[in-house]
């Protein structure tokens, strides 16, 4: 395995957070929302304000696992003409900040682009890897081979419904970290955190030494602190998208809102420094 891209790895970000006795903050935003330049500007603010890892979303026309907030953002990006090449350009701009940058995408666009070609181009852009919510390891041989060839992280998902055997198989094929999706159903910010998350992280840790990041609709610093008490990473997506959506055409207000949200979340992951 070779890591041909020059981008930083997610392992380094988790190790740095662990050295500080805290969870990593992982922020998600779709490329091309509100437009390509706007998404890069917003993500750069997320980095400056405290995100340790960035997930760049690849907008897709049939986002069956996403809630209405991310669906609205993806639709706006698609209507604006965003392409996979724009996603890679966004990754390159974010990775240049020194922040590990992964792409989160449904599998169909990668197949259409070409699996080996995408792996090579993602690595060349400095990307750290790929999160594949609708691709499982037992159906992902082509991606696993391409990721191994280019030294890219392979981040597969586990869920409360996963059996112990399924968790073991999934985590054995991960590199970088494991994505624990602790809310059954579509994505979206929520007012309370899930009581399924802690047990899922505990079960996952029995199967792997990899960091476990939790995505369950965290929308503020106090929720981030709750999740940081038991997870290695706190993943936030819909709340960042909502901050930009609520600002409408006022780009300055949207960026200010994203910065304020990031600072609140970053303070949250630092509030709980003694974790299980």
VENFENMO-V704568 format. One record per pair of residues at least 12 apart in sequence whose ideal C-beta (glycine too) atoms are under 6 Angstrom apart, sorted by the first residue. I is the first residue (numbers start at 1). GAP is how many residues later the second one is. Records with the same first field share a line. If there is no record, write none. Layout:
I = GAP, GAP
//
This chain:
1 = 147, 150
2 = 149
3 = 148
4 = 119, 146
5 = 118, 119, 121
6 = 120
7 = 88, 119, 120, 121
8 = 90, 92
9 = 91, 119
10 = 43, 90, 118, 143, 166, 167
13 = 39, 40, 87
14 = 197, 218
17 = 35
21 = 252
22 = 247, 248, 251
23 = 205, 208, 209, 210, 211, 246
24 = 28, 29, 209
25 = 25, 26, 27, 209, 240, 241, 244
26 = 27, 187, 207, 209
27 = 19, 24, 27, 209, 213
28 = 27, 209
29 = 13, 14, 211
30 = 27, 29, 43, 44, 47
31 = 25, 55, 56, 59
32 = 27, 45, 48, 50, 54
33 = 40, 43, 44
35 = 45
36 = 50
39 = 51
40 = 50, 53
42 = 216
43 = 51
45 = 210, 213, 214
46 = 216
47 = 50, 52
49 = 210, 213, 214
50 = 212, 216
53 = 47
54 = 40, 45, 47
55 = 47, 49
56 = 34, 35, 47
57 = 47
58 = 29, 45, 47, 51
59 = 15, 18, 19, 23
60 = 46, 49
65 = 68, 121
66 = 120, 121
67 = 119, 120, 121
69 = 119, 169, 172, 173
70 = 117, 168, 171
73 = 168
84 = 29
88 = 33, 37
91 = 34, 36
92 = 33, 34
95 = 31
100 = 28
101 = 26, 27
102 = 26, 27, 29
103 = 27
104 = 27
106 = 28
107 = 25, 27, 28
115 = 27, 28, 31
116 = 30
119 = 27, 28, 31
123 = 27, 29
128 = 25
129 = 23, 24, 47
131 = 24, 48
133 = 24
137 = 19, 33, 36
153 = 22, 23
154 = 20, 21
155 = 21, 24
156 = 14, 18
157 = 22, 24
158 = 12, 22, 46
159 = 22
160 = 36, 40
167 = 36, 37, 40
168 = 39
171 = 36, 37
174 = 36
177 = 33, 34, 36
178 = 26, 32, 34
179 = 34
180 = 20, 21, 24, 32, 34
181 = 34
182 = 12, 14, 15, 18, 32, 34
183 = 33, 34
187 = 51
188 = 29, 50
189 = 28, 30, 49, 50
190 = 27
193 = 23, 30, 33
194 = 22
197 = 17, 19
198 = 32
201 = 29, 30
211 = 21, 22
212 = 19, 20
213 = 20, 22
214 = 13, 17
215 = 20
218 = 16, 18
219 = 20
221 = 43, 44, 46, 47
224 = 41, 44, 45
225 = 43, 46, 47
228 = 41, 44
229 = 43, 46
230 = 46
234 = 35
236 = 29
243 = 14, 15, 18
//
